[in-house]
Amino acid sequence: MKYSYRTEGTCCQAFDIEVEDGKVKNLEFYGGCNGNLQGICSLIRGMKIEDVIDRLEGIRCGSKATSCPDQLSKALRLIQERK
C-alpha cells in the first residue's frame, strides 16, 4: 500500500512511502538533501517497519527538533496505527 506524508520542520516537504508485508518497499522524498535522502531510501528498502523506526526515531537535524529520518519514523508509526 502506498502512503503520502507531509513533513513538518524539515527541508523536505513530503514523501511517498510504499509498504508491503510490514516492510518498506519504496520511498520517494520531495525536497531536502537529495543525495542523503537517496541513501536513506536505498538503506531501508526491504527493512521491517519496526526496525526502521528503531533506527531513525529521534534523529535531529542541527538545532531543529526533528529531521527527515525522524519524520519518516513518525509516518511509519501512523501507518502501523492504521493497521
C-alpha positions in Angstrom: 0.0 0.0 0.0 1.2 3.5 -0.8 1.0 6.4 1.6 1.9 10.1 1.3 3.1 12.1 4.2 3.7 15.9 4.6 6.6 16.6 6.8 6.9 19.3 9.5 10.1 21.2 10.4 12.4 19.8 7.6 13.7 20.9 4.2 11.9 18.0 2.6 8.2 19.0 2.2 6.8 15.5 1.7 7.4 11.9 0.8 5.6 8.9 -0.6 6.2 5.5 1.0 5.1 2.1 -0.1 4.7 -0.7 2.4 4.2 -4.3 1.7 4.0 -7.2 4.2 5.2 -5.0 7.0 8.3 -3.9 5.1 9.4 -0.7 3.3 9.1 -1.5 -0.4 9.8 2.0 -1.9 10.3 5.6 -0.7 10.4 8.9 -2.6 11.3 12.2 -0.9 10.3 15.7 -2.3 12.8 18.4 -1.5 15.6 18.1 1.1 19.2 16.9 0.7 18.8 14.7 -2.4 22.0 12.6 -2.0 21.4 11.9 1.7 17.7 11.1 1.2 18.5 8.7 -1.8 21.0 7.0 0.6 18.3 6.6 3.3 15.9 5.2 0.7 18.4 2.6 -0.5 19.4 1.6 3.0 15.9 1.0 4.3 14.4 -0.7 1.3 13.3 -4.1 2.3 13.6 -3.4 6.1 10.8 -4.2 8.6 8.9 -1.0 9.6 9.7 -1.6 13.3 13.5 -1.8 12.5 13.3 1.5 10.5 11.5 3.2 13.4 14.0 1.9 15.9 17.0 3.3 13.9 15.6 6.6 12.8 13.3 7.9 15.6 14.6 10.9 17.4 17.3 11.9 15.0 17.7 15.7 14.9 19.0 17.9 12.1 21.3 20.6 13.6 19.3 22.7 16.1 15.9 21.5 14.7 13.7 19.3 16.9 13.3 16.8 14.0 14.9 15.6 10.8 13.8 13.8 7.6 14.7 10.4 9.1 12.7 11.3 12.3 9.7 12.4 10.1 9.9 9.1 8.3 9.7 7.3 11.7 6.6 9.3 12.6 5.0 8.4 9.3 5.7 4.7 9.8 4.2 4.8 13.3 1.0 6.3 11.7 1.0 3.5 9.2 1.3 0.9 11.9 -1.6 2.5 13.9 -3.9 2.4 10.8 -3.5 -1.4 10.6 
